[in-house]
Amino acid sequence: MNIVENSDNSVPIKAWDTVLFEKYCRFRFVLTQGLSAHSDTLLDRRPYRAGAHVLDVGCGFGDTTRQIARRVGSCGTAIGVDCAPNFVDVAAHEAQDGDVANASFFAADVQADDLRGPYDFLFSRFGTMFFSAPVAALRNMRKALRPGGELAMIVWRRREDNPWVHEAEQCVRKIVPVVSHEETEEVHCGPGPFSMAGADMVSEMLRIAGYDRISFERFDTDICIGRTLDDAVEFAMALGPAGEIIRLAGEAGKARKGEVVAALRQTFAGRLTAEGVKMPSSSWFITARNGLS
């Protein structure tokens, strides 16, 4: 299998610290509580022992880091790392305000920087799909892991198995002209949320990076993408593949906003429940061991 990597991670890092940070703050409800079923389930199935030292990769707002810190107890530590200093600042302040003394955070490019190990475990909830050079990042992560230590990461399965973003993408593609990253000066998130959907490819990446005992487990759950129909439409227009199509299209995307809103409302109307707009999602729970000393 030929895995081609682009080592420059500067564009995705800038995107996560600017435009994506702003959008994640706006739709934080979806991107923390909405995704928590995935991380809660994995953490329940593979609990960390008291006193463990855990690195949370791509920690974002730090909600999973704080959760891990509580689980490992005062003798353990949970450290969150993210490429975007803005996320790290929010996470650190909220850990302090929440009196989670054994949680701390730092900003780094996980692909290349010192990750301040060694750790007993590495964890990541949807934080590993955006590296320009994923094998280099996975190898750098492994170097921060104790021999025999375990990586557990959650990544999205195929976009077709994730209607919570894919249905909006299909809808927008019919209305807005699609512009590739190469055709614009706009920053972008990197390879994208479905870059690790292929189990065979990711297994090969992990093996090349020095891991063994690699396993994949499918997990499906519904996600609330908005408390109301309007919330769901705004979310789809701002984030995910649909939001990216609109953003990169520039003025052409703005000119078709009315058409997009009407089409998305029609798309989501059948998904509206008393608890909000709920859509199916599907992820891989991937675990692997540091097989090298």
C-alpha positions in Angstrom: 0.0 0.0 0.0 1.4 3.4 -1.0 0.8 6.0 1.6 1.8 9.5 0.3 2.3 12.2 3.0 2.7 15.9 2.9 4.8 16.9 5.9 3.7 20.6 6.1 1.1 20.9 8.8 1.2 24.8 8.9 -2.0 25.4 7.0 -4.3 23.1 9.1 -2.8 24.5 12.3 -3.6 28.1 11.2 -7.2 26.9 10.3 -7.8 25.3 13.7 -6.5 28.4 15.6 -8.6 30.8 13.6 -11.7 30.1 11.5 -12.4 26.6 12.8 -11.8 27.7 16.5 -14.4 30.4 16.0 -16.9 28.0 14.5 -16.3 25.4 17.1 -17.0 27.9 19.8 -20.3 28.8 18.1 -21.4 25.2 17.8 -19.8 23.8 20.9 -22.9 22.0 22.0 -22.8 19.7 19.0 -19.1 19.3 19.0 -18.7 18.3 22.7 -22.1 17.0 24.0 -23.0 15.7 20.6 -19.8 13.7 20.2 -19.6 12.6 23.8 -21.5 9.3 23.3 -18.5 8.1 21.2 -15.9 9.0 23.8 -18.0 8.0 26.8 -18.5 4.6 25.4 -14.9 3.9 24.6 -13.7 5.2 28.0 -16.3 2.9 29.7 -15.2 -0.1 27.6 -11.5 0.5 28.2 -11.2 2.3 31.5 -7.9 3.8 32.6 -6.5 2.6 35.9 -6.1 4.9 38.9 -2.8 6.6 38.8 -2.3 6.3 35.0 -0.7 9.1 33.0 -2.7 9.8 29.8 -2.1 12.1 26.8 -5.3 13.4 25.1 -4.4 14.2 21.5 -6.3 16.9 19.7 -8.0 17.8 23.0 -10.0 20.8 21.7 -11.9 22.3 24.6 -10.5 19.8 27.0 -13.8 18.1 28.0 -12.3 14.6 27.4 -9.1 15.5 29.2 -11.0 16.6 32.3 -13.1 13.4 32.1 -10.0 11.3 32.0 -8.4 13.2 34.8 -11.3 12.4 37.1 -11.2 8.8 36.1 -7.4 8.3 36.8 -7.7 10.1 40.2 -5.4 12.4 42.0 -2.4 10.1 41.7 -2.8 10.1 37.9 -2.5 12.8 35.3 -4.4 13.7 32.1 -2.6 16.1 29.7 -4.3 17.6 26.7 -2.4 18.6 23.6 -3.8 20.6 20.7 -2.2 22.4 17.7 -4.3 25.5 18.4 -3.3 27.7 21.3 -6.8 29.2 21.4 -8.3 25.8 22.2 -5.5 25.2 24.8 -6.2 28.5 26.5 -10.0 27.7 26.9 -9.2 24.2 28.1 -6.7 25.3 30.7 -9.0 28.0 32.1 -12.0 25.7 32.3 -9.9 23.0 34.1 -8.8 25.6 36.6 -12.3 26.9 37.1 -13.6 23.3 37.5 -10.9 22.5 40.1 -9.4 19.6 38.1 -5.9 19.8 39.5 -4.5 16.8 37.7 -5.5 18.1 34.2 -3.1 20.3 32.2 -2.7 21.4 28.6 -0.1 22.5 26.1 0.0 23.5 22.4 2.1 21.5 20.0 2.2 20.1 16.5 1.7 16.4 17.4 3.2 15.5 14.0 6.6 16.8 14.9 7.0 18.4 18.4 8.1 16.9 21.7 5.0 15.5 23.4 6.5 15.5 26.9 6.2 11.7 27.5 6.4 9.0 28.5 2.7 8.2 29.0 0.9 5.0 29.9 -1.9 5.7 27.4 -2.7 7.9 24.5 -6.3 8.9 23.8 -7.9 10.8 20.9 -11.5 11.6 20.1 -11.6 12.6 16.4 -8.2 14.3 16.7 -6.0 12.3 14.4 -7.7 12.6 11.0 -6.3 16.0 10.1 -2.5 15.4 10.0 -0.8 16.2 6.7 1.6 13.3 7.5 -0.4 10.8 9.6 2.4 8.1 9.8 4.8 10.7 11.1 2.3 11.9 13.7 1.5 8.3 14.8 5.2 7.5 15.1 5.8 10.7 17.1 2.9 9.8 19.4 4.3 6.3 19.9 7.6 7.7 20.9 5.8 9.5 23.8 4.2 6.2 24.8 5.8 3.7 27.3 6.8 0.3 25.8 3.6 -1.8 25.9 1.5 1.3 26.4 -1.8 1.6 24.5 -3.2 4.1 22.0 -7.0 4.4 21.7 -8.4 6.7 19.1 -11.8 7.4 17.7 -12.1 8.3 14.0 -15.0 8.6 11.6 -16.0 5.7 9.4 -17.1 6.3 5.8 -19.0 9.5 5.0 -21.9 7.3 3.7 -22.2 5.9 7.2 -22.4 9.4 8.7 -25.6 11.0 7.5 -25.2 13.7 10.2 -22.8 15.4 7.8 -23.1 13.5 4.6 -26.7 14.3 3.8 -26.0 18.0 4.1 -22.9 17.7 1.9 -24.9 15.9 -0.8 -27.6 18.6 -0.6 -25.1 21.5 -0.8 -23.2 19.9 -3.7 -26.3 20.2 -5.9 -26.5 23.9 -5.3 -23.1 25.4 -4.7 -20.1 25.1 -7.0 -17.3 22.9 -5.5 -13.9 24.6 -5.2 -10.9 22.5 -4.1 -8.4 23.7 -1.5 -5.8 24.0 -4.3 -8.0 26.6 -6.1 -8.2 29.0 -3.2 -6.0 30.9 -0.7 -8.3 29.9 2.2 -6.9 27.9 5.1 -8.3 24.4 5.6 -8.5 21.6 8.1 -6.1 19.2 6.3 -7.0 15.8 4.9 -10.5 16.0 6.3 -12.7 14.1 8.8 -12.9 10.9 6.8 -9.2 10.4 6.0 -8.9 7.5 8.5 -12.2 5.8 7.5 -10.4 2.8 5.8 -9.4 0.1 8.3 -6.8 -1.5 6.0 -5.1 1.8 5.3 -5.0 2.9 8.9 -3.8 -0.5 10.1 -0.9 -0.2 7.7 -0.2 3.3 9.0 -0.1 2.0 12.5 2.2 -0.9 11.6 4.6 1.4 9.8 4.6 3.7 12.9 5.6 0.8 15.2 2.3 -0.3 16.8 1.1 -3.9 17.1 -2.1 -5.6 18.5 -4.2 -3.3 16.3 -8.0 -3.7 16.6 -11.0 -1.9 15.1 -14.5 -1.8 16.6 -17.5 -0.1 15.0 -19.7 2.1 17.0 -22.9 3.7 15.8 -25.0 6.3 17.6 -27.3 9.3 16.9 -26.0 12.8 17.2 -28.1 15.9 17.9 -26.9 18.5 15.4 -29.2 21.2 16.6 -31.9 21.8 19.3 -34.1 23.2 16.6 -34.4 22.9 12.8 -32.8 26.4 12.4 -29.9 25.4 14.6 -29.2 22.3 12.5 -29.3 24.3 9.3 -26.8 26.8 10.7 -24.5 24.1 11.9 -24.5 22.4 8.5 -23.8 25.7 6.7 -20.9 26.4 9.0 -19.1 23.1 9.7 -18.4 19.7 8.1 -18.1 19.1 4.4 -21.2 21.1 3.5 -19.9 24.1 5.4 -16.5 23.8 3.8 -18.0 23.8 0.3 -19.9 27.0 1.1 -16.9 28.7 2.6 -14.5 27.8 -0.2 -17.0 28.9 -2.8 -16.8 32.5 -1.5 -19.3 34.9 -3.1 -20.9 32.1 -5.1 -21.7 30.3 -1.9 -23.1 33.4 -0.3 -25.3 34.1 -3.4 -27.0 30.7 -3.0 -27.6 30.9 0.7 -31.4 31.1 0.3 -31.5 28.0 -1.8 -29.2 26.1 0.5 -31.3 27.0 3.6 -34.5 25.8 2.0 -32.9 22.6 0.8 -31.3 21.8 4.2 -34.6 22.5 6.1 -36.3 20.0 3.8 -33.5 17.5 4.3 -33.5 17.8 8.1 -37.3 18.1 8.7 -37.8 14.4 8.9 -35.1 14.1 11.5 -36.6 16.6 14.0 -37.6 15.1 17.4 -38.6 16.4 20.7 -34.9 16.4 21.7 -33.7 18.2 18.5 -32.5 17.2 15.1 -30.9 13.7 15.5 -28.9 12.0 12.8 -27.0 8.7 12.6 -23.2 8.7 13.1 -20.6 5.9 12.8 -17.0 5.7 14.1 -14.1 3.3 14.6 -12.8 2.6 18.0 -9.1 1.8 17.2 -6.7 0.5 19.7 -3.0 -0.4 19.3 0.0 -1.2 21.5 3.5 0.4 21.4 5.2 -2.7 20.2 8.8 -1.3 20.2 11.1 -0.4 23.0 
